Amino acid sequence: QRLEKDGVVIESLKKKGYRLVSGDILLPEVIASNTQLTVTLNEECHSTQLDAKLGMEAHKEGRALYLAKSQSAGKGRFGRDYYSPNQGGIYMSLHLKPQLPPAELPPYTLMVAGAIYKAIKNLTLIDIDKKIGGILTEAITSIETGLVTDVIIGVGLNLAIPTFPDELKSKAGSLFEGPCPITRNDLISEIWREFLHTDIDELVYLYKERSLV
């Protein structure tokens, strides 16, 4: 019953037992082990960006990844609502503490885009040709020092969302429209490993090579 509440589909077979049909449970401890990040999962999340900001205000250390199964108030760029159902999506925000002048800040948004492309290619060999997600990067600057003290990178990805609202059907899609051969834990771990360990120039090159503009 607990697994079913988490979205796992279990078939009961009389006199035989139970069979796992499908399911993909987020495991923060697995992602933390794979990435060396501090990882937390909020079961009742308004927005992972907000969770990261609350962590920042509580003076928690950087390199912290905030996850959610769904978001009740997810936001994209320009304050747009971000569709965040409780099945088939990835919703996460990474908090970093760069302590750098704005001019020396790495191009985080481009780096994450390159890391997402590379991670998907590594795990699935799929070339992405439609909108399956979004990235929202926010920065906090100290007036006293002029340094960027905190950066929060929000990522939403449609891994295997079965249906979309009518207003989004022509605009958005999922990486997989049928059975999903990878887990969210796999993809989340691979994205941040690539982001943290791939040369910046390579990630920016991948972004520019695949950019529609």
N, C-alpha and C positions, 0 to 999 in steps of 0.2 A: 504493500500500500504506500509506503514511503517513496519507493522508487517510482510508482505510478504518478504520485503527486509531482515528481520531478520531471515528468514527461516521458518516462520509459514505458514502452508498450510491451505488456507481458500477456502471453496466451496461456490460459488454463486448460489442460487436457485431462479429462476425467480418468482416474486410475493410473495416470502416467506422470503427472506433475506439471511443471511450468516451463514455458519456453520463451526466451527473450526474443521478441520480434524486432524491436528497434529501440534506440535510446542513446542519449549523449549527455552525460552528466558532467558539469564543470567541476574540476578537481584542482582547487588553488594550490594544494601542496605539490602536485605533480608539475604544474606550470612553474612554481617557484624553484623546484629542483632543477628543471630544465633551463631556466633563464638566469638564476641567481638574483631575481628580483624579489621584493617583498610583495606578496600577492594576497588580496582580500576579496571576498565575494559578499555582496550585499543582496540578501534574499528579497528585500522590498525596496527597490531602488527607484528614486525619482530620476536621477541622472548621474552617470559615473563622473562627469565633469564636476558636479556639485560634491560628490563624495571626495574627489581629489582635492577640491578647494577646502573642504572641511578638514581633511588630513593636513593640509598645508597650514591652516589656521591653528591646528593643534600642535604645530611645530614637529610633525613627524618627519623622519628622514626622507630624502629623495630616493629615486629608483624604486618607487612604489607603484604597483599596478592595481587598479581598482576594477573589478569585474561585476557584471550583473547578468542575471538570466533574462531580464527584460527591463524596460524603463517606462515609467509612467509619465515622465516629462522630458524625454530626450530632445535635445536641440542640435540642429546643424548650423551651418554658416548663416549669418545675417538673422539669427534668431528663429529660423524656420523649424517647425516641428519635424522630428525624426521618428519615423515609424519603427517601433521596437517591440514586436510581439514576443511572447514567452517561449516560442519554439523556433529553432533554426537560425537564430541570429547570434552575432558576437557583438557585445557592447563593453567597451573598456576604455580606461584613461590611464595614461602613464604620467606620473609626476617626477620631474627632474629639477635639480637645483644647480643650474650652470654657473651662476656668479660671474657673468661675463658682460662686457659692454655690448650694446645692441649690434654694433658693426662686426663683432667677432662671433656672434651667435651662429651655430651651425644651421643649415636650412632644414629644420626638423620636419616640416610638412613634406617636403620633397623626399627626404630620407625615408620617412615612414611609407610613402607611396611606393618607392623603390623596393623597400623591404617586403611590403605586401605582395607586390608582383613577383618578387623572387621566391618568397615562401610558397605561394600558390603554385608556381612553376615547379619548385622542388618536390612538392607533395603530390601534385596531380598531373603535371605536364600540360595543363590547360593554359591557353593564351586568352586573356580576358578581353572581351569585345563589347561589353555592355556595362552599365552602371550597376554595381553591386554593393556600393557602400559610400562612406564619406569620412573625411578627416577634418577635425576642428582643433586648431592649435591656439592656445591662449598663453600670454606671458604677463608676468608681474615684474615691474621695475621699481627699484628703490629710488625715491627722490633724493635721499641723502647721498647715496654713493653713485647713482647713475647706472648701476649694474642691473642686469636682468637676474633676479634672484630665483624665480620659479617659472617653470614652463609646464603646462599641462596639455598633453596630446590626446585628444579623444578620437576613438576609432569605432565606427559602426560598420559591420559587414553582414551581408545577407548570404549565409552559407547554404542553407536549405530551407528557406521560408516557402511554404506551399502555396499561399495565396496572398495577394496584396489588395488594399482598398482600390475601388474603381479609379480614383484620381491618380493612382500610382502605377497602374498596370502597364501603361504605355511608356513609362519612364524608367522603372526599376525592375531588376530581376535578381535571381539567386545564382550563386556559383553552380549549385546543383539543383535541378528541378525534379529529380527522382531520388533514389537511394543515395545516401552520402557515404562515400568510402573512407572518409577521414573524420576524426572527431574535432570538436572545438578546441580541446586541449592540445591536439597536434598542431593545429594551425596557429593558435595564439602563441604557443612556444616557439614555433618556427619564425613567425613574424618578428618577435622581439630578439631572438638570437641573431637574425640577419641585421636588424636595426643596430644592435649593440656591437656586433663584431665584423660587419662588412665595411670595407673602406668607404668613406663618405663619397669620394669621387665616383665609385662604382654605382652606388645607390642613386646619385644624381644623374648619372649617365642613363641608367635604366628608366628613370622617370622621363627624361627628355626624349629618349628613344621611343617610348610608348605614348607620350602625350599627344592628344588630339590637337593641341594648339602650339 
